[in-house]
Amino acid sequence: MIILSYDISNDKTRARFSKFIQKYGRRLQYSVYEIKNSKRVLNNIIYEIDFKFKKEFEDTDSVLILDMCALCDRKIKRYGFAVHEEKDLVFFN
């Protein structure tokens, strides 16, 4: 399972980003999505963010991608303001 959370201040960018993410998963909360754990899906999401959305993010925007795979190392991908936040998270099973 992948958890994706975002905080985007621009209404137009946020609406486009939300519509984009809804293609891959289901909304858990307003800006939090659960996405099926697939390497291909994760790579598609990261590619789209890197090449379509990243340049539109403002200094206060953030996107956080948490790869929650039980059999693999948990990976965290950060964009925007989230890059500057604490690097260590604690996961409980």
N, C-alpha and C positions, 0 to 999 in steps of 0.2 A: 504494500500500500504506500502511496505517496500522499503527503499532505502539502497543499500549496496554500499559502496565505499572502494577501497583498494589502497594501495601503497606498492608494494612488490618489493624489489630490485633484488632478484635472478630470473633470466629469467625462469628457469625450474619450480620453485615453482609458479611463477606468471602465467605461461601458464597452469599449472595443476589447479590452483585456478580459473582462468577465465573459463576454460572448465567446471569445477564443477559448478560454479555459473550460467552458461548459461543454465543448465538443469532446473533452477527454474524461470528465468526471462529474460527480454530483456535488451540489452545494450542501455543506454542513451548516455553515453560518453565512452571513452576508458576504464576507470576503475570505472564506475558508472553504477549500474544496478537497474532497477525497478522490483520488485518481487511482485506477488500476495500476498495479506495479508491473510495468513492462519496460524493458530497456529501450525498446523502439519508441514507445510513447514518451518516456522521459527525454530521450534525445530530441524528439520532435518539438517538445515544449521548450527545451533549452535553446534549440536552434531558433525558433520563432521569437523568443524573448531577446536573444542576442542580436538578431538581425532586423527585427521589426519594432520592438517596443523599447529596448534599452535606451536608444537615443532620445526618446520622448520623456523619459523619467526625469522628474525634477529632484532637487537635492533632498527633499523630505520624503519622497516616495520610497517604498520598499516592497520587495517580493522575496518570500522565503519559501524554499522547496525542501521538504524533509522526506528523505527516502527511508521508509520504515520497514524495509525488508528484514524479516527475522533471521534469514540465513546469510545475509551479507553484512558488511560493515555499514553502519548507518552513515549516510552522507547528507550534508546540508549544502545547498546552493543559495547564495545570497546576491541580491541585486539592489542598487540604489542605496538608500540610507542604511539598510540592514547590513551592508558590508562592514560598517564601522562598529557594529554591536559585538557583544561578547561572543567569542568563538566556541566556547564549550557549552553544551547542553547535556542534561542528564536524562536518560531514557529509562523508564521502568516497564518491565514486561508483566 
